[in-house]
Structures are given as structure tokens and as C-alpha cells.
Amino acid sequence: AAVDLQQVHDTLVSVAFEAGRMILAANPSSISTDTKLNAVDIVTETDQAVERMVSTRLRAAFPSFAFVGEETYQAGVTRITDAPTFVVDPIDGTTNFVHSFPNACISLGLVVDRVPAVGVVYNPFQDLLFTGVKGKGAYMQRNASLEDGKGKGEKVRLPLGGANPPPLGDLSSALVSIEWGSQRDGENFELKARTFRKLAASRESGGGMVGGLRSLGSAALNLCACAAGQLDIYWEGGCYAWDVAAGWCILNEAGGMMVSGNPGGWETELDSRVYLAVRGASKGQRELVEEFWKVIGD
Ligand code: IPD
């Protein structure tokens, strides 16, 4: 049967608000010693508790859908199939969360046939909600829950600034977000370090000298900022499907595009792990992607 995407959206929004209350109530210093890849790949009890709550709610509401979550994912075992699948990161930006740096969110995606179909990204610290439903557009809402008593903000269609977003210029005028992630050795670290260097350095020093480089610490919020038109580009070499599934849908619905972070890859997969996102624009998207790939590939 066809999936009722609007119903999924409504459920995900209410689950996101419940998760937001758990995140705000948590004491971020209550970090567990349970480390993953290495000492900087952290998980807190709150990540685990939020994922348990989310999977319980979603399995009850949509018992036939599959569920993939960051904290229960098993490398080499967990696979995303063509079935409707929730792809969930209970806290994207865990390091920010632990430091009370208010750029963290819950990221709730639904993929159908491995294509992002619904995305809900909620930053409880700012009570800021981003949503996207395939074919129905993307929205941002401030004061999204009524928790702070200010009343709900209006839902604003993305990108901000209207249906005809300004054309993209070249890299020297682009605001680019790029993350270090938690892998800090081997080939993956070399790829990231080389990419950072190429983007930052002047032309004379062998780089592309982008307008500005940021590392904000949440993949999902980077994608939402591209969807809103606040960032021009986001590149990451080494995150996972749960970091991007929800934001990808929101980006697509805001006219943005997701391609491979590796030069030449116009088509990219949900779990390709190396991503390049570009905001919606009236023109210049493909040219900017080509310029970006050329700079990081040369
Ligand atoms: C991380 C954040 C970070 C990105 C990492 C992700 P987590 O997610 O999105 O920005 O650089 O690759 O793993 O671990 O906080 O859910």
C-alpha cells in the first residue's frame, strides 16, 4: 500500500518534540564512558534513551516499517532495504550537546525505496523545526513547540527569501560548512585534511579560497541551513545515513541538491558516506559543484 507521508510527518513531529523535552531535561554532563570508534566518538545516556523512546513510538505507530538508528546500528549487519525505513539519529551533534553548544538536533527520516521521503529535524535548544515531505515542500518553524509560552511561530516555506533563490556565484563568495567528524586517522583523515586545506588556501597556494569555512557540528543542521539558504555548500567525508536521511529530504524539497563529495559523482547513495550539498538557486548549482570538485580534486 502507498505510504501516507503526511501521516508519517505528523507522527515524526510529535516524536521530535517529545525527544526535545528529553534532551532539554538531560544533564549534559551525564556523559557515559561508553565510547565508540575512539575517545571523540561519544555517546551519552540521553542518545540511547531518546533512541529507545523513538523506536518504541515508531514501531507502535508503523509496525510494518523498518527502523535503523545510530545507537542500535550494527556495522556489516544493519542494511537499509527498499522497504519503508525510519532512519534516525537521536542526537545529531552529540559533542555540541555535551558542551551545551546549542547546535544539536534530533533527526528523523523516512526513506522509501532508499530515497528520502520525509524529514523532520528539530533543534530543541532553539525550538527550531525543519520539515520536508517529498513533493510537498520544505518548511522552517521558530517557536515550533509551545513549550516557551511564546506561541507557535509561522511555518515558513524554504528556501527563505522566496521561490526564486538568488543565483550562486563562484567559490570565493560561498559560505561552506565542512566537518571533521570523529575519524582522525588513516585515509579518511587525509581526505578531510586535504579537502579543508584546498578549500581554505588561496589560489596562489593551490587552493580555491572559499568565502568562509564553518564547522558547526551537526550534519542534519548543516543540511537544513543549506535548505534555508543560509549556507551555500556543505561537504562531509565520513558521516552516515542517519546523519543525512532527514536533512536530505528537506534539502531536496527546498530546491537544493545532494551529490557525491567525491569528484564526478552526480548520483549519490544514501549510505555513500561522502556528501556534497548545495543550496537551492535560480542558477549556478551545477557550475558550483564542478568548481568545488575541481578544487578538491586537483
Ligand atoms: C556527528 C555530527 C557531526 C559530523 C559527524 C557525525 P553525532 O553526528 O553530525 O557534525 O561531523 O560525522 O557523526 O555523532 O553527533 O550523531
Residues whose N, C-alpha, C, O or C-beta is under 5 A from the ligand:
A	BS01	IPD	D89 I91 D92 G93 T94 T95 E179 W180 G181 S182 G217 S218 A219 A220 G238 C239 D243
